[in-house]
Amino acid sequence: MSARDADLDVRDDLVVYPRVVPVIAAAPLTRQVLGDRVRRQSLFADPSRLAGVREYIPGDSLRRVHWGASARSGTLQVRRDEPTGGRRLWVIVDVETAPEDRWWAAGDTDAQETVVMVAASLATWAMNAGVAVGISANGRSAGSSGDMSIPCGTHPRHQTRILDGLARLRPWPSRLLREAMVLASPLWPTDATVILVTCMPSEAKREALARACCRGQSAFIVNCAVGVPKPNSRREMLETEPEPGPITPPAAQFSSIRSVRAWNLDQPEVSWDVRDCVRID
């Protein structure tokens, strides 16, 4: 017997999912951002809105069999439709970290990681509440030739799909965010909540988002930029920095070292700004 050594060229991919931080959501925020129709169950389903598939259970109608998914999995799969009146959330990830005249430049990777973290946390929070979530970006995932775009869904594996897409997102934009929103807006469900997560907010992006939300969607912007300015008015300060008193649970809270500010496009004068955590009240 003899011993031999051999070198084998074996490569494995390591995908690091973005950090997901807990979100504490009170009823007022749930109604404001996700609507007041969030339900885990509904008596009726909307057959025009496919939420995913599940394994066939004896008694299911054969008309609900998803033949394409059944062929791919090797077992019978049936459609899972969205409940009638169910809410949907669409998260837009802005990869830009430079001014629009240099939108193509790769910039602050720390800011990009914060944007991805907030987007992943919002998506996870909403899906845990039974909300169908979709996501898009003005950037491409590794191994993909097109912009990242994942349609709304509620399947248990959908959350993994979103986190995987965010983990593979390249650190440079593929196009201007305004152009990406125009291309992606047909995918946004009617009356959905659309949240833009960005570290480079601008009036042009705000106007583009408002124009894109033309089918009953409500829109919000979350600014993950460093050095968010302090409130400009006493009213704003009272709304964002309450005087010391009994501690009450925040509407939504993200553990973060960065400040985040959010604007409701319908009420641009209302904003939220905290120093030690990310909060959307």
C-alpha positions in Angstrom: 0.0 0.0 0.0 1.1 3.5 -0.7 -0.1 7.0 0.1 -0.8 9.7 -2.4 -1.7 13.3 -2.1 -4.1 15.1 -4.5 -5.3 18.7 -4.6 -8.9 19.2 -5.7 -10.3 22.5 -6.9 -13.5 22.6 -4.8 -15.3 25.9 -4.5 -18.3 26.7 -2.3 -20.4 29.9 -2.2 -20.9 31.5 1.1 -24.0 33.8 1.2 -24.2 36.1 4.2 -27.8 37.2 4.8 -28.3 40.8 5.9 -28.8 41.5 9.6 -32.5 41.5 10.6 -33.3 43.5 13.7 -36.5 43.2 15.7 -39.5 45.5 15.0 -42.0 46.4 17.7 -45.1 47.5 15.8 -48.1 49.0 17.6 -51.5 49.0 16.1 -51.4 52.7 15.0 -48.3 52.1 12.8 -49.7 48.9 11.4 -52.8 50.8 10.3 -50.8 53.7 8.9 -48.1 51.9 7.0 -49.7 48.4 6.3 -53.4 49.4 6.5 -56.1 48.3 8.8 -56.9 45.2 6.9 -54.0 43.0 8.0 -55.4 39.5 8.8 -53.9 36.1 9.0 -57.0 34.5 7.8 -59.9 35.5 5.6 -63.1 33.8 4.6 -62.6 34.7 0.9 -59.6 34.5 -1.4 -58.9 36.6 -4.5 -58.0 34.2 -7.3 -56.4 37.0 -9.3 -53.6 37.4 -6.7 -51.3 34.3 -6.3 -49.6 34.2 -3.0 -47.7 31.0 -3.6 -48.3 27.2 -3.7 -48.6 24.4 -1.1 -48.8 20.7 -1.2 -52.1 19.1 -2.3 -54.4 17.9 0.4 -57.1 15.4 -0.3 -60.3 17.3 -0.8 -58.6 20.2 -2.7 -60.3 21.0 -6.0 -58.3 19.9 -9.0 -59.1 23.3 -10.5 -56.7 24.8 -7.9 -53.7 22.6 -8.9 -50.7 24.5 -10.1 -49.5 22.2 -12.8 -46.2 24.1 -13.4 -45.2 23.9 -9.8 -46.3 20.3 -9.6 -44.1 19.4 -12.5 -41.1 21.1 -11.0 -41.5 19.6 -7.5 -42.7 16.1 -8.5 -45.7 16.3 -6.2 -49.1 17.9 -6.6 -49.1 21.6 -5.7 -52.2 23.9 -5.3 -52.5 27.6 -5.5 -52.5 29.8 -2.4 -54.4 33.0 -3.2 -54.2 36.3 -1.3 -57.1 36.9 1.1 -59.6 39.4 -0.3 -58.6 42.8 1.1 -55.2 41.6 2.2 -52.5 44.2 2.4 -49.3 44.2 0.4 -46.0 45.9 1.1 -43.4 46.8 -1.6 -39.9 47.8 -0.5 -37.6 49.7 -2.8 -33.9 49.5 -2.1 -31.9 52.4 -3.3 -28.3 51.4 -4.0 -27.1 54.9 -4.8 -24.6 56.4 -2.4 -23.5 59.3 -4.5 -25.2 62.4 -6.0 -27.4 61.8 -9.0 -24.7 63.3 -11.4 -22.5 60.4 -10.2 -25.2 57.9 -9.5 -23.2 55.0 -11.0 -20.3 55.4 -8.5 -19.9 52.8 -5.7 -19.6 54.8 -2.5 -20.3 54.3 1.2 -20.6 50.5 1.7 -21.6 51.1 5.4 -24.6 53.2 4.3 -25.5 50.5 1.8 -25.4 47.8 4.5 -27.7 50.0 6.6 -30.2 50.4 3.7 -30.2 46.6 3.2 -30.6 45.9 6.9 -33.6 48.3 7.2 -35.2 46.8 4.0 -34.7 43.2 5.3 -36.1 44.1 8.7 -39.2 45.8 7.2 -39.8 42.8 4.9 -39.4 40.3 7.8 -41.6 42.4 10.1 -44.4 42.7 7.5 -44.3 39.0 6.5 -44.5 37.9 10.1 -47.7 40.0 10.3 -49.2 38.0 7.4 -48.6 40.8 4.8 -47.5 39.9 1.3 -44.1 41.5 0.6 -42.3 42.3 -2.7 -39.0 44.1 -3.1 -37.0 45.7 -5.9 -33.8 47.6 -6.3 -31.9 49.8 -8.8 -29.1 47.2 -8.7 -28.5 43.6 -9.8 -28.0 40.5 -7.8 -24.8 38.4 -8.3 -25.4 36.1 -11.2 -28.3 38.0 -12.6 -28.4 40.2 -15.7 -31.4 42.3 -14.6 -32.4 44.5 -11.7 -33.4 42.7 -8.5 -37.1 42.3 -8.4 -39.1 39.8 -6.3 -42.9 39.9 -6.6 -45.2 39.9 -3.6 -45.7 36.7 -1.7 -46.4 35.2 1.7 -45.0 31.7 1.3 -42.7 30.7 4.2 -39.9 30.3 1.8 -40.5 33.8 0.4 -38.7 35.5 3.2 -35.6 33.4 2.5 -35.9 34.4 -1.1 -36.0 38.1 -0.2 -33.0 37.8 2.2 -31.1 35.8 -0.4 -31.7 38.5 -3.0 -30.6 41.3 -0.7 -27.5 39.3 0.3 -26.5 39.0 -3.4 -27.2 42.6 -4.3 -24.2 44.2 -5.9 -22.8 47.4 -4.3 -23.2 49.6 -7.3 -26.4 50.8 -9.0 -27.4 49.6 -12.4 -29.5 52.7 -13.3 -30.9 55.8 -11.7 -33.4 55.1 -9.0 -36.0 57.3 -10.8 -35.7 55.1 -13.9 -35.8 51.9 -11.8 -39.1 53.0 -10.1 -40.7 53.7 -13.5 -39.8 50.2 -14.7 -40.8 48.5 -11.5 -44.1 50.4 -10.7 -46.3 48.2 -12.9 -45.4 45.4 -10.5 -46.6 47.3 -7.4 -50.0 45.9 -6.4 -52.9 48.3 -6.3 -53.4 50.0 -2.9 -50.1 48.6 -1.6 -47.8 50.4 0.8 -44.6 51.4 -1.0 -41.6 52.2 1.2 -38.4 53.6 -0.4 -35.3 52.9 1.7 -32.4 55.2 0.8 -29.3 56.9 2.1 -29.4 59.6 -0.6 -32.8 61.2 -0.5 -33.7 64.0 -2.8 -36.7 66.0 -3.9 -36.4 64.4 -7.4 -36.7 60.9 -5.9 -39.6 62.0 -3.8 -41.4 63.4 -6.8 -40.6 60.3 -8.9 -42.0 58.1 -6.1 -45.2 60.2 -5.9 -45.7 60.0 -9.6 -45.1 56.2 -9.7 -47.7 55.6 -6.9 -50.6 56.3 -9.3 -52.9 53.4 -8.5 -53.9 54.0 -4.9 -50.6 53.1 -3.3 -49.4 55.0 -0.2 -45.8 55.9 -0.1 -43.1 56.5 2.5 -39.4 57.3 2.4 -37.0 56.0 5.0 -33.7 58.0 5.0 -30.7 56.0 6.3 -28.2 58.8 5.7 -25.6 59.7 8.3 -26.1 63.0 10.0 -29.8 63.4 9.7 -30.7 67.0 10.5 -32.5 67.8 13.7 -36.2 68.8 13.7 -36.7 72.3 12.2 -39.7 73.3 14.3 -41.0 73.0 17.8 -44.0 71.0 16.6 -41.7 68.6 14.8 -39.5 68.3 17.9 -42.5 67.5 20.1 -43.6 64.8 17.7 -40.2 63.2 17.4 -38.6 63.8 20.8 -41.2 63.6 23.6 -40.3 64.9 27.0 -39.1 62.4 29.6 -42.0 60.4 31.1 -43.3 56.9 31.3 -41.7 54.6 28.8 -44.1 53.6 26.1 -43.4 51.0 23.4 -42.4 52.7 20.1 -44.5 52.0 17.0 -41.6 50.4 15.2 -38.0 50.1 16.4 -34.8 48.9 14.8 -31.6 48.5 16.8 -29.1 50.5 14.8 -26.2 52.9 15.3 -27.6 55.2 12.6 -30.4 57.7 12.5 -33.3 57.1 10.2 -35.9 59.6 9.2 -39.1 58.8 7.4 -41.5 61.0 5.4 -45.1 60.2 4.5 -45.5 61.7 1.0 -49.0 62.7 1.9 -47.8 64.6 5.0 -44.3 65.7 4.2 -44.1 68.0 7.3 -44.4 65.0 9.6 -41.1 63.3 10.3 -39.5 61.0 12.8 -35.9 61.3 14.0 -34.2 59.5 16.8 -30.5 59.0 17.7 -30.1 55.6 19.4 -32.4 53.5 17.3 -34.3 53.5 14.0 -38.0 54.4 14.7 -41.0 54.9 12.5 -43.9 56.0 14.7 
